Amino acid sequence: MKFRAHETFAIRKGWLHKGLRNVEQTPDVFVSKENNPMDILGIGANMVKSMRYWLQATGLTEEPNSGKRVQAFTPIGEIIYKNDPYFEETGSLWLVHHGLATNINNATAWYLFFNEFQMQEFSEDDYYKFLRKYITMQEDEPMPSARAVSEDFKCIINTYCDNKQYKKTEVDPENNMECPLTELGLISYVTTTQGGRIFRKSAPKIDNLPELIVMYAILKQVGTDKEVKISQLQNSIYSVGKVFLLDTLSLLQILYRLEARGYVKVVRTAGLDVIQILTDIAPEECVTLYYEELNEN
């Protein structure tokens, strides 16, 4: 598990493109001794560390565990960079989010927030109590510091909460550069009568969640299985219901759209609530098809 590896910076607009472009040109850009990464990337030392972290945490790049720590594109990173290098499409942002929310090793706080933390309305203290209880139940996992938990929580909020008033009051003005994932609108907040803040997980508008991106997530979840319970798609860890904050009705609407396109069959008779996978394509092929359809329109 990894906490507070982002150096307190949420992903900034332009960072993912800049990072991938430089990795493509110079795979050792973040560790080069010949060329100062700060000069090449045009950002400070802590931001260099943060950018390097986010590329891996989102699943766009990977580094070897030993030897020279050069970066290379993952398959999904390569597809996105080829088709949408500036991350302008909503589907690209959902893929980045999916990479974060399913990365228990490098983006532990994001994984826990979307997969294990059950509260829909919550405060920072609620999240802190949850995380300490969760870590206590894990064998051989050191407890992160209160500072690390707090900074992870604030970074999660700044990643998704599209509210400029909140950011102006809570974030250093020098760091007030919006994360592109705020466009997904997955977190909002309300001000209490006492002047505090309660945050809320917000379900997305399904018209802004491309079916082929959901199909990608389903195939990543089920692996080689050809039949899966709808309840598993709703409630299991790494599921589309958890990761994309889909309620049952929204999930069913998307599944029926996928059924109309011939990718799945929804079976809700004879006591069964399952979907049958009717396609043999790989998850990454769904992403390629998504971009191909965009180019056709």
Backbone bond lengths (Angstrom), bond angles and torsions (degrees), N, CA, C in turn:
res aa  C-N    CA-C-N  psi(-1)  N-CA   C-N-CA  omega(-1)  CA-C   N-CA-C  phi
1 M - - - 1.454 - - 1.529 109.76 -
2 K 1.318 115.70 145.61 1.457 120.10 -177.27 1.528 108.86 -133.51
3 F 1.344 115.13 129.15 1.454 121.32 179.10 1.528 110.14 -123.88
4 R 1.309 114.94 148.87 1.478 123.05 173.74 1.523 113.05 53.33
5 A 1.317 117.39 42.78 1.468 120.23 178.18 1.524 111.90 -92.34
6 H 1.321 116.86 -1.18 1.473 121.83 -174.93 1.518 113.15 -89.13
7 E 1.352 117.66 -0.12 1.471 121.75 -179.81 1.530 111.85 59.98
8 T 1.326 116.91 27.43 1.487 127.11 179.82 1.529 113.35 74.36
9 F 1.324 119.08 0.05 1.460 121.35 -179.45 1.529 110.28 -96.02
10 A 1.329 117.15 126.06 1.460 120.53 166.91 1.528 108.12 -74.30
11 I 1.323 116.17 166.69 1.464 120.56 178.29 1.528 109.17 -61.51
12 R 1.278 117.36 127.75 1.466 120.65 178.17 1.520 110.81 -97.66
13 K 1.316 115.04 151.14 1.457 119.76 177.82 1.524 109.49 -58.23
14 G 1.310 115.94 130.55 1.452 121.87 179.78 1.512 113.79 94.65
15 W 1.334 117.65 -17.87 1.466 119.46 -176.88 1.526 112.84 -65.55
16 L 1.320 116.82 -43.84 1.467 118.67 -176.06 1.521 110.59 -65.53
17 H 1.333 116.66 -41.49 1.465 119.38 176.81 1.520 110.81 -63.67
18 K 1.324 116.55 -48.15 1.467 119.74 -178.81 1.525 110.79 -60.96
19 G 1.321 116.24 -42.44 1.449 119.57 -179.38 1.518 112.21 -63.86
20 L 1.326 117.24 -47.28 1.468 120.58 -179.19 1.519 111.42 -65.89
21 R 1.318 116.59 -39.46 1.477 119.65 179.70 1.522 110.85 -60.78
22 N 1.332 115.89 -42.73 1.463 119.27 -178.76 1.523 112.10 -74.79
23 V 1.327 117.69 -33.40 1.468 119.53 175.02 1.516 110.30 -65.02
24 E 1.326 117.16 -38.94 1.461 120.70 178.17 1.527 110.54 -61.50
25 Q 1.324 116.09 -42.04 1.458 120.42 -177.18 1.533 112.45 -78.44
26 T 1.345 115.39 -39.56 1.471 120.97 -175.34 1.524 108.57 -142.19
27 P 1.323 118.19 92.92 1.467 120.39 -175.30 1.524 114.92 -57.10
28 D 1.337 117.34 -24.62 1.466 119.17 179.88 1.525 111.76 -98.66
29 V 1.323 117.59 24.72 1.462 121.91 -174.50 1.522 112.13 -54.76
30 F 1.337 118.31 -34.38 1.462 120.65 -175.30 1.527 113.08 -84.42
31 V 1.317 117.75 -13.10 1.467 120.64 -176.24 1.522 112.32 -126.61
32 S 1.302 116.85 7.24 1.462 121.02 -175.58 1.532 111.26 -63.30
33 K 1.335 115.70 134.69 1.455 120.82 175.62 1.523 111.11 -93.37
34 E 1.326 116.06 -20.42 1.464 120.28 -179.24 1.528 111.44 -80.80
35 N 1.358 116.82 -36.98 1.456 121.30 -177.35 1.533 109.00 -123.91
36 N 1.313 115.15 121.07 1.458 120.68 -177.86 1.530 110.24 -62.73
37 P 1.359 118.59 120.05 1.468 120.23 -179.15 1.524 113.03 -57.08
38 M 1.342 117.56 -32.39 1.464 119.59 179.38 1.529 111.15 -65.25
39 D 1.331 116.40 -36.82 1.465 119.88 178.63 1.524 110.66 -71.60
40 I 1.320 116.72 -41.70 1.465 120.55 -177.95 1.527 111.05 -66.48
41 L 1.333 116.71 -43.39 1.458 121.39 -174.65 1.524 113.16 -90.21
42 G 1.309 116.76 -16.29 1.464 120.45 177.42 1.514 113.94 71.76
43 I 1.326 117.44 29.52 1.462 121.93 179.45 1.522 109.14 -137.86
44 G 1.342 116.88 167.15 1.444 121.64 -177.93 1.514 113.19 -73.78
45 A 1.338 115.22 172.07 1.458 120.99 -174.06 1.523 112.50 -61.05
46 N 1.337 117.50 -44.07 1.458 119.98 -179.69 1.524 111.67 -67.23
47 M 1.324 116.46 -34.57 1.468 119.94 177.32 1.522 111.06 -69.07
48 V 1.318 117.49 -34.67 1.466 120.47 175.82 1.525 109.50 -60.52
49 K 1.343 116.19 -46.13 1.461 119.98 177.47 1.520 111.12 -60.57
50 S 1.320 115.33 -41.25 1.467 119.98 -178.76 1.522 111.45 -65.65
51 M 1.326 117.25 -46.19 1.462 120.87 179.03 1.529 110.79 -60.76
52 R 1.314 116.05 -44.05 1.465 120.47 178.23 1.533 110.46 -58.75
53 Y 1.319 115.41 -43.16 1.467 120.40 178.67 1.523 111.89 -63.72
54 W 1.331 116.98 -48.02 1.477 120.06 -174.78 1.528 112.14 -63.90
55 L 1.320 118.00 -35.49 1.462 119.57 178.46 1.528 111.13 -59.80
56 Q 1.327 115.99 -37.92 1.461 119.97 179.75 1.528 111.72 -81.28
57 A 1.336 116.61 -40.65 1.464 120.65 -177.84 1.520 112.22 -63.03
58 T 1.329 117.09 -31.81 1.458 121.34 178.79 1.525 112.78 -84.23
59 G 1.327 116.79 -4.75 1.456 120.08 178.72 1.507 114.46 80.43
60 L 1.338 117.38 17.48 1.461 120.66 -179.58 1.523 112.13 -86.72
61 T 1.338 116.38 -31.21 1.461 121.11 178.11 1.521 108.83 -135.08
62 E 1.323 114.74 169.89 1.462 120.58 176.26 1.516 108.75 -146.30
63 E 1.326 115.02 155.57 1.457 121.68 176.98 1.521 109.03 -124.46
64 P 1.323 117.99 149.63 1.469 119.88 176.06 1.523 110.17 -69.21
65 N 1.322 116.18 154.05 1.464 121.04 179.61 1.521 113.17 -78.53
66 S 1.309 115.99 -15.61 1.465 119.89 179.69 1.526 108.94 -141.72
67 G 1.306 115.69 165.06 1.456 119.70 -178.10 1.523 111.10 78.26
68 K 1.303 116.51 -161.21 1.451 120.90 -178.54 1.523 110.09 -69.33
69 R 1.326 117.11 129.70 1.458 121.51 -173.07 1.527 111.18 -84.44
70 V 1.320 116.09 60.64 1.462 119.93 175.85 1.522 108.90 -81.79
71 Q 1.317 116.00 151.95 1.458 120.51 -179.59 1.524 110.82 -99.31
72 A 1.330 114.58 150.18 1.463 121.86 175.83 1.517 108.56 -138.60
73 F 1.326 116.63 150.23 1.458 120.89 177.61 1.532 110.08 -64.96
74 T 1.323 116.31 140.92 1.456 120.70 165.35 1.525 107.47 -80.67
75 P 1.330 119.22 167.08 1.469 119.83 176.92 1.528 112.84 -55.24
76 I 1.340 117.42 -42.76 1.465 119.18 -178.47 1.526 110.38 -71.45
77 G 1.338 116.80 -34.87 1.453 119.69 176.59 1.515 111.91 -64.05
78 E 1.319 115.81 -39.22 1.468 120.55 179.23 1.530 111.17 -65.48
79 I 1.334 116.82 -42.11 1.466 120.50 -179.43 1.525 110.61 -65.05
80 I 1.333 116.42 -45.12 1.464 119.24 -179.30 1.525 110.33 -64.32
81 Y 1.326 117.10 -45.96 1.464 119.68 -176.46 1.528 111.37 -64.42
82 K 1.313 116.74 -34.40 1.463 120.62 178.80 1.519 111.71 -68.53
83 N 1.330 116.73 -37.30 1.468 120.52 -171.91 1.521 114.92 -102.25
84 D 1.319 116.87 -27.64 1.465 120.39 -176.91 1.526 109.31 -148.28
85 P 1.316 117.45 66.61 1.467 120.31 -172.12 1.520 114.28 -62.73
86 Y 1.334 117.17 -24.04 1.467 120.29 -178.96 1.529 112.43 -97.00
87 F 1.313 117.53 6.11 1.468 122.55 176.67 1.528 111.12 54.64
88 E 1.334 114.35 49.74 1.457 120.42 -179.25 1.528 112.71 -90.83
89 E 1.327 117.66 -19.97 1.461 121.09 -176.73 1.531 110.57 -90.17
90 T 1.335 114.07 143.24 1.467 119.45 -179.96 1.523 111.28 -59.08
91 G 1.329 117.09 -38.89 1.457 120.32 179.87 1.513 112.36 -60.09
92 S 1.313 117.64 -35.46 1.468 120.87 178.01 1.522 110.52 -63.94
93 L 1.330 116.33 -40.73 1.462 120.43 179.51 1.527 111.06 -66.94
94 W 1.338 116.80 -38.15 1.460 119.27 176.55 1.525 111.05 -64.70
95 L 1.304 117.23 -35.94 1.466 120.58 177.98 1.530 111.14 -67.01
96 V 1.322 116.25 -39.90 1.463 120.27 176.40 1.529 109.54 -62.49
97 H 1.335 115.57 -45.56 1.465 119.74 178.11 1.530 111.13 -60.84
98 H 1.318 117.06 -44.52 1.464 120.83 179.69 1.525 110.19 -59.59
99 G 1.330 116.34 -41.40 1.460 119.51 178.34 1.519 112.05 -60.14
100 L 1.324 116.69 -41.38 1.457 121.02 179.20 1.528 111.89 -67.13
101 A 1.329 115.55 -49.90 1.467 120.85 -171.66 1.520 113.09 -71.35
102 T 1.326 117.90 -11.52 1.466 120.94 178.97 1.523 112.33 -112.56
103 N 1.329 116.69 9.98 1.470 120.68 -175.62 1.525 109.77 -104.36
104 I 1.322 116.31 81.07 1.468 120.75 -176.49 1.512 112.21 -65.53
105 N 1.314 118.78 -28.19 1.464 121.23 -175.54 1.527 112.73 -80.13
106 N 1.318 117.91 -45.14 1.461 120.80 -175.10 1.517 114.36 -101.40
107 A 1.326 117.46 -23.16 1.472 121.23 -179.70 1.529 108.11 -127.07
108 T 1.326 115.69 56.88 1.459 121.61 -171.05 1.522 112.42 -57.26
109 A 1.324 117.89 -43.80 1.461 120.57 -178.00 1.521 111.12 -63.34
110 W 1.328 117.42 -36.34 1.466 121.11 179.05 1.528 110.23 -69.85
111 Y 1.319 116.30 -43.84 1.460 119.77 176.44 1.521 110.51 -57.61
112 L 1.331 117.53 -48.81 1.453 121.27 -177.91 1.523 111.47 -63.87
113 F 1.310 116.77 -41.89 1.465 120.68 -176.97 1.524 111.68 -60.90
114 F 1.323 117.20 -41.94 1.462 119.62 -175.81 1.523 113.44 -91.40
115 N 1.320 118.58 -26.83 1.467 120.26 -173.48 1.522 114.41 -103.61
116 E 1.316 117.93 -31.95 1.459 120.80 -172.64 1.533 113.75 -114.19
117 F 1.301 118.03 -30.48 1.457 123.09 -177.81 1.528 109.02 -79.35
118 Q 1.320 117.02 111.61 1.463 121.73 -168.27 1.531 114.42 -87.09
119 M 1.307 118.55 -19.57 1.464 120.75 -173.39 1.527 110.91 -68.12
120 Q 1.333 115.86 135.73 1.458 121.18 176.43 1.522 111.25 -88.97
121 E 1.313 117.37 -33.15 1.456 122.75 174.26 1.524 107.52 -119.98
122 F 1.320 117.23 134.52 1.458 118.84 -167.89 1.523 110.65 -162.20
123 S 1.301 114.71 161.03 1.450 122.83 172.81 1.529 108.51 -112.05
124 E 1.313 116.19 173.10 1.466 119.08 175.79 1.525 110.39 -60.96
125 D 1.327 116.62 -37.97 1.459 120.21 179.76 1.527 111.63 -63.83
126 D 1.344 116.74 -37.56 1.471 120.21 176.83 1.527 110.32 -59.83
127 Y 1.320 115.94 -44.94 1.463 119.95 -178.91 1.529 110.33 -66.45
128 Y 1.322 116.54 -40.40 1.463 120.56 179.92 1.527 110.90 -60.56
129 K 1.333 117.07 -45.85 1.470 120.81 179.99 1.528 110.74 -63.89
130 F 1.334 115.78 -41.69 1.466 119.21 177.97 1.522 111.20 -59.89
131 L 1.333 116.20 -48.27 1.465 119.06 -173.51 1.528 110.86 -65.80
132 R 1.314 117.58 -41.34 1.463 119.73 179.26 1.536 110.61 -62.88
133 K 1.317 116.82 -40.30 1.467 120.08 178.25 1.523 110.30 -65.61
134 Y 1.333 116.86 -41.98 1.470 121.33 -179.19 1.529 110.28 -63.23
135 I 1.335 117.79 -47.37 1.461 120.83 -177.82 1.527 110.43 -65.41
136 T 1.327 117.12 -36.73 1.464 120.56 178.88 1.523 111.32 -58.90
137 M 1.325 116.74 -32.40 1.463 121.28 -177.42 1.527 112.65 -82.13
138 Q 1.326 117.43 -8.43 1.461 120.56 -179.77 1.522 109.92 -92.90
139 E 1.285 117.30 137.34 1.460 121.02 178.97 1.531 110.97 -77.97
140 D 1.310 114.73 135.92 1.472 121.92 173.36 1.521 113.92 61.77
141 E 1.333 117.62 24.64 1.462 120.30 176.07 1.520 109.18 -106.84
142 P 1.337 117.99 119.80 1.465 119.96 179.48 1.525 111.08 -68.43
143 M 1.307 116.02 146.55 1.456 121.34 179.47 1.532 109.94 -76.85
144 P 1.336 118.58 124.60 1.463 119.04 176.57 1.522 110.20 -68.43
145 S 1.313 115.98 156.12 1.459 120.47 179.79 1.527 110.38 -69.41
146 A 1.312 115.69 158.43 1.467 120.34 176.76 1.529 110.51 -59.25
147 R 1.323 117.01 -36.55 1.469 120.67 178.20 1.523 111.05 -63.69
148 A 1.342 116.81 -43.33 1.468 119.89 -179.83 1.520 110.93 -63.40
149 V 1.332 116.99 -42.26 1.467 120.42 179.46 1.516 110.20 -63.74
150 S 1.326 117.10 -44.15 1.457 121.29 -179.11 1.527 111.46 -63.54
151 E 1.332 116.64 -42.85 1.462 119.05 -178.34 1.525 111.44 -71.02
152 D 1.334 117.47 -33.51 1.466 119.68 173.75 1.527 110.12 -64.51
153 F 1.321 116.94 -44.12 1.456 120.29 -179.69 1.528 110.70 -60.34
154 K 1.314 117.02 -47.83 1.472 120.20 179.64 1.520 111.08 -61.94
155 C 1.335 116.51 -36.20 1.462 119.40 179.85 1.523 111.09 -69.07
156 I 1.339 117.20 -37.40 1.468 120.35 175.12 1.521 110.01 -61.16
157 I 1.330 116.59 -46.70 1.466 120.51 179.50 1.523 110.25 -59.75
158 N 1.333 117.27 -45.55 1.462 120.63 -179.50 1.518 113.03 -68.93
159 T 1.328 116.92 -19.70 1.464 120.68 177.34 1.524 111.46 -73.43
160 Y 1.335 116.91 -35.98 1.465 119.94 -169.63 1.526 115.51 -121.07
161 C 1.319 118.11 -19.90 1.464 119.80 -172.39 1.514 110.48 -83.03
162 D 1.317 117.16 108.86 1.465 122.85 -176.50 1.524 109.22 -89.33
163 N 1.304 115.42 73.18 1.455 119.43 -179.80 1.515 108.56 -144.93
164 K 1.308 116.58 103.64 1.457 121.62 -173.26 1.520 112.01 -67.35
165 Q 1.342 117.32 -29.80 1.450 119.13 178.43 1.527 110.35 -64.56
166 Y 1.331 115.68 -43.86 1.471 119.13 177.87 1.522 110.23 -59.08
167 K 1.310 116.85 -45.09 1.452 119.90 -174.80 1.529 111.70 -68.66
168 K 1.330 117.42 -34.62 1.450 119.70 179.93 1.527 111.70 -66.55
169 T 1.310 116.45 -31.48 1.452 119.72 -176.56 1.526 112.53 -89.33
170 E 1.318 117.83 -24.04 1.457 119.97 -172.56 1.525 114.04 -108.60
171 V 1.320 118.18 -16.82 1.463 120.68 -172.11 1.517 109.87 -117.48
172 D 1.319 116.19 138.90 1.449 122.02 174.35 1.521 109.04 -51.11
173 P 1.367 118.17 127.52 1.474 120.29 -178.25 1.518 113.50 -53.06
174 E 1.342 117.48 -30.59 1.465 119.30 -179.70 1.523 111.23 -68.74
175 N 1.330 116.96 -19.83 1.460 120.72 -178.29 1.520 112.23 -104.07
176 N 1.327 116.49 7.50 1.457 119.78 -172.06 1.523 111.05 -83.65
177 M 1.304 116.15 67.10 1.453 121.72 174.87 1.512 107.20 -120.29
178 E 1.314 115.49 118.35 1.459 121.31 -168.42 1.525 112.85 -64.84
179 C 1.316 114.78 140.67 1.460 121.31 174.69 1.532 108.94 -77.14
180 P 1.327 118.51 138.17 1.471 120.04 -179.95 1.527 113.05 -61.33
181 L 1.333 118.35 -23.90 1.469 120.10 -177.80 1.523 112.52 -73.54
182 T 1.352 117.66 -7.56 1.462 118.25 173.36 1.528 111.02 -61.91
183 E 1.337 116.78 -22.68 1.464 120.11 178.78 1.524 112.20 -63.12
184 L 1.332 117.19 -21.45 1.463 120.31 179.86 1.524 111.61 -76.88
185 G 1.335 117.33 -21.10 1.453 121.39 175.28 1.514 114.78 62.34
186 L 1.320 118.45 39.35 1.461 121.12 -173.67 1.528 113.83 -85.42
187 I 1.335 117.41 -13.60 1.460 120.32 177.73 1.530 109.10 -134.40
188 S 1.316 115.25 134.54 1.456 121.40 172.68 1.520 108.08 -130.15
189 Y 1.333 117.16 175.95 1.457 117.80 177.38 1.520 110.24 -144.23
190 V 1.326 114.79 157.72 1.463 121.94 174.21 1.521 107.48 -125.91
191 T 1.323 116.11 148.48 1.459 121.61 177.79 1.520 108.87 -93.62
192 T 1.315 116.93 129.49 1.459 121.38 -179.35 1.521 110.14 -78.70
193 T 1.324 116.24 167.17 1.467 121.05 178.75 1.522 111.53 -64.58
194 Q 1.334 117.21 -22.29 1.463 121.25 177.42 1.525 112.31 -86.56
195 G 1.334 117.07 0.08 1.457 120.59 178.37 1.512 114.37 91.25
196 G 1.346 117.05 0.12 1.460 119.82 176.25 1.515 111.40 -83.19
197 R 1.324 115.38 -174.81 1.467 119.47 -178.72 1.516 110.24 -128.14
198 I 1.302 114.97 134.83 1.451 122.45 171.93 1.518 107.06 -114.42
199 F 1.320 116.54 126.39 1.452 121.12 -179.00 1.524 109.81 -94.15
200 R 1.301 115.64 158.20 1.464 120.86 -175.31 1.519 109.90 -140.58
201 K 1.332 116.22 131.54 1.456 120.28 170.37 1.521 108.38 -73.24
202 S 1.319 117.34 131.34 1.464 121.73 -174.72 1.521 110.31 -116.53
203 A 1.321 116.45 125.09 1.463 120.66 177.18 1.523 109.84 -66.03
204 P 1.312 118.16 140.85 1.468 120.51 -179.93 1.519 112.11 -75.85
205 K 1.312 116.08 158.95 1.464 120.38 170.20 1.531 106.83 -75.63
206 I 1.327 116.38 124.67 1.464 118.07 -170.82 1.525 112.47 -66.76
207 D 1.329 117.56 -22.45 1.465 118.33 176.72 1.529 111.54 -69.12
208 N 1.319 116.92 -16.24 1.465 121.01 177.07 1.522 112.59 -96.88
209 L 1.335 116.22 5.64 1.462 121.40 179.34 1.530 108.31 -117.61
210 P 1.334 117.50 99.51 1.467 120.54 -174.13 1.529 112.58 -59.42
211 E 1.350 116.16 136.55 1.468 120.18 -177.71 1.524 112.28 -58.97
212 L 1.325 117.36 -38.15 1.461 119.10 -177.63 1.527 112.26 -69.64
213 I 1.318 117.08 -26.55 1.463 119.65 174.55 1.529 109.47 -72.10
214 V 1.329 116.98 -38.18 1.462 120.17 174.59 1.522 110.26 -64.35
215 M 1.337 117.48 -40.13 1.459 120.83 178.63 1.526 110.30 -62.98
216 Y 1.316 116.74 -39.72 1.465 120.86 175.07 1.522 110.24 -57.00
217 A 1.333 116.59 -47.45 1.464 120.90 -178.65 1.522 111.81 -65.43
218 I 1.331 116.43 -37.86 1.466 119.93 177.76 1.527 110.37 -62.93
219 L 1.316 116.67 -46.83 1.464 120.11 -178.94 1.527 111.45 -65.59
220 K 1.317 117.68 -34.66 1.463 120.25 175.51 1.527 110.34 -65.15
221 Q 1.340 115.85 -35.75 1.462 119.77 -178.88 1.523 112.55 -73.00
222 V 1.344 117.31 -44.87 1.479 119.61 -169.69 1.521 112.77 -90.18
223 G 1.327 117.94 -15.25 1.466 119.26 179.90 1.516 111.50 65.49
224 T 1.317 116.59 -125.66 1.468 120.65 -177.08 1.529 113.06 -90.82
225 D 1.330 117.74 -2.00 1.467 120.00 179.23 1.525 110.39 -64.04
226 K 1.314 115.50 142.26 1.466 120.90 179.54 1.529 112.53 -105.29
227 E 1.303 116.30 -2.05 1.461 119.71 177.00 1.520 108.08 -143.91
228 V 1.329 117.06 137.34 1.449 121.00 -178.85 1.522 108.90 -146.40
229 K 1.310 115.74 141.89 1.459 120.54 177.49 1.525 110.26 -68.96
230 I 1.320 115.18 141.00 1.461 119.26 177.52 1.527 110.15 -61.64
231 S 1.338 116.41 -34.03 1.465 119.46 178.13 1.522 111.30 -61.93
232 Q 1.329 117.68 -32.08 1.466 120.39 176.98 1.524 110.84 -70.71
233 L 1.328 116.56 -37.76 1.462 119.85 176.10 1.520 111.17 -66.24
234 Q 1.314 116.04 -24.64 1.453 121.63 -178.94 1.519 112.60 -86.43
235 N 1.337 116.68 -43.14 1.461 119.85 -163.41 1.523 116.69 -119.76
236 S 1.337 119.05 -13.50 1.455 119.81 -178.41 1.526 110.62 -73.30
237 I 1.336 116.48 156.22 1.454 118.87 173.87 1.530 108.66 -63.88
238 Y 1.306 115.40 148.68 1.472 124.12 -176.26 1.530 112.46 68.06
239 S 1.320 118.37 6.94 1.469 120.25 -175.92 1.524 111.02 -79.67
240 V 1.343 115.23 160.52 1.466 119.38 178.00 1.520 110.71 -63.69
241 G 1.332 117.39 -33.60 1.450 120.28 178.49 1.513 111.95 -63.10
242 K 1.332 116.74 -45.11 1.457 121.59 179.55 1.527 111.37 -70.23
243 V 1.325 115.57 -53.50 1.462 120.48 -171.24 1.527 112.15 -67.23
244 F 1.341 116.82 -38.74 1.459 120.66 -178.08 1.520 113.26 -98.88
245 L 1.331 117.36 6.10 1.474 122.96 177.93 1.524 111.80 56.28
246 L 1.328 116.98 43.44 1.459 121.56 -178.02 1.526 110.12 -91.13
247 D 1.333 115.92 129.20 1.459 118.90 170.90 1.527 108.53 -78.57
248 T 1.332 116.57 173.38 1.461 120.40 -173.90 1.523 112.05 -60.41
249 L 1.333 116.78 -43.80 1.460 120.22 -178.48 1.521 111.64 -63.02
250 S 1.326 116.74 -45.17 1.470 120.13 -179.80 1.526 110.86 -64.17
251 L 1.333 116.17 -41.32 1.466 119.91 179.08 1.521 110.32 -61.38
252 L 1.323 117.33 -45.14 1.465 120.55 -179.81 1.522 111.54 -63.42
253 Q 1.314 117.12 -39.31 1.470 120.12 178.59 1.525 110.62 -59.86
254 I 1.323 116.38 -43.72 1.465 119.57 179.78 1.528 110.66 -68.70
255 L 1.329 117.05 -39.12 1.468 120.04 178.74 1.520 110.75 -62.66
256 Y 1.318 117.90 -39.88 1.465 119.79 178.62 1.531 111.38 -68.21
257 R 1.321 117.05 -31.42 1.461 119.83 175.10 1.537 110.10 -67.77
258 L 1.323 116.09 -39.75 1.462 119.40 176.36 1.522 111.17 -67.04
259 E 1.327 116.56 -34.38 1.461 120.25 176.75 1.529 110.45 -65.04
260 A 1.328 116.91 -40.92 1.464 120.47 179.10 1.522 111.67 -63.23
261 R 1.325 116.20 -24.44 1.465 120.22 179.63 1.522 112.07 -93.68
262 G 1.331 117.13 -0.84 1.456 120.86 174.31 1.514 116.09 87.25
263 Y 1.332 117.43 10.41 1.459 119.95 -178.42 1.524 112.91 -84.56
264 V 1.328 116.32 -33.94 1.467 120.54 -178.67 1.521 108.98 -138.80
265 K 1.327 115.51 166.42 1.450 122.47 170.01 1.525 107.41 -123.73
266 V 1.314 116.68 125.80 1.460 121.93 179.03 1.526 108.20 -91.26
267 V 1.320 116.32 122.73 1.469 121.77 -178.55 1.528 108.43 -116.09
268 R 1.327 116.11 113.39 1.465 120.14 -179.07 1.525 110.68 -130.86
269 T 1.318 115.71 41.99 1.469 121.09 179.27 1.524 108.90 -125.54
270 A 1.332 115.60 163.69 1.467 122.70 177.04 1.524 112.11 54.71
271 G 1.321 115.40 36.71 1.457 119.55 178.49 1.511 114.90 77.89
272 L 1.328 117.60 3.51 1.465 121.81 -179.91 1.520 110.48 -94.87
273 D 1.281 116.28 136.37 1.459 122.51 169.90 1.518 106.39 -131.04
274 V 1.336 115.11 81.60 1.457 120.75 -175.69 1.520 109.71 -135.63
275 I 1.311 114.80 166.71 1.463 119.45 165.68 1.518 107.64 -121.19
276 Q 1.305 114.91 145.57 1.455 121.96 174.56 1.517 108.20 -106.75
277 I 1.329 116.34 130.12 1.464 121.55 179.59 1.526 108.04 -80.69
278 L 1.314 116.91 120.20 1.462 120.94 -175.86 1.523 113.40 -101.17
279 T 1.314 116.71 -1.31 1.460 120.43 -176.66 1.516 110.69 -115.70
280 D 1.321 116.03 152.57 1.462 121.52 177.22 1.530 112.17 -107.00
281 I 1.335 116.93 9.30 1.463 118.36 -177.51 1.526 110.09 -72.06
282 A 1.324 115.33 153.09 1.457 121.99 177.18 1.525 109.81 -77.88
283 P 1.327 117.69 157.27 1.476 119.35 179.80 1.522 113.12 -53.51
284 E 1.325 117.25 -43.97 1.467 120.17 -177.70 1.527 111.93 -63.98
285 E 1.342 117.17 -27.70 1.460 119.51 177.37 1.525 111.05 -66.21
286 C 1.330 117.43 -31.18 1.467 120.32 175.43 1.523 110.33 -61.34
287 V 1.330 115.87 -40.39 1.456 120.29 -179.86 1.527 110.60 -67.03
288 T 1.330 116.48 -43.14 1.461 119.89 177.38 1.524 110.88 -60.24
289 L 1.332 116.67 -42.97 1.469 120.86 177.55 1.523 111.53 -62.30
290 Y 1.324 116.52 -38.13 1.460 120.46 177.97 1.527 110.69 -57.50
291 Y 1.334 116.41 -48.02 1.466 119.25 -179.22 1.523 111.30 -69.43
292 E 1.316 117.79 -35.59 1.471 120.13 177.60 1.512 110.68 -62.26
293 E 1.319 117.36 -41.34 1.465 120.32 178.50 1.519 111.43 -66.38
294 L 1.319 117.41 -35.41 1.467 119.10 176.17 1.526 111.00 -62.28
295 N 1.316 116.24 -41.07 1.470 120.21 -178.76 1.518 111.90 -69.24
296 E 1.340 116.10 -26.58 1.464 119.29 178.90 1.520 112.48 -76.41
297 N 1.307 116.68 -25.77 1.484 120.64 -177.58 1.507 112.32 -85.84
